[in-house]
């Protein structure tokens, strides 16, 4: 591999600052994490978007959350076909090996992936329909969600689709036999959240009302 380059200096400086302060002050904690292994209480599936900061909004420490991020926080349907399934692999490990108590899917406002799905499904982004578009084929997971929100006024559709990304993911999660078994035996609970980036609001899916309510 001839293409990799040394880190830019601003990152080296930030790393050295962390090593000299946070790491040094918590040396025992880090050693214990290394020797005892990880025991996260929750898995979080959130978007790659740089504005989504789940450790920050929950004040989470190193070792607390097992986090998987992908475009638009989507869980694909259960498909044991021998193909590459990064998200499904992360779910399998968290549930069957780490035995997390909570599995949280968190969506967010202004999601570019969801916007892309909306534009693709409404005919405004033909490039995403190409077979070679990784984003387009990934966002196919959310197509059933688009069908559910297509009748809403335009101003409400994107937010509703962002929340559908959470719901469809929860529905797909329940298609994984080991997730279904853990939920039904009450060893694990699943949760759906949606975070408004601009005003900090956190909403959670409420099965009683079938909608998202503010936390
Ligand atoms: Zn996003």
Boltz pocket constraint, residues with backbone or C-beta under 6 A from the ligand:
constraints:
  - pocket:
      binder: B
      contacts: [[A, 47], [A, 48], [A, 49], [A, 70], [A, 71], [A, 72], [A, 73], [A, 108], [A, 109], [A, 110], [A, 111], [A, 112], [A, 113], [A, 114]]
      max_distance: 6.0
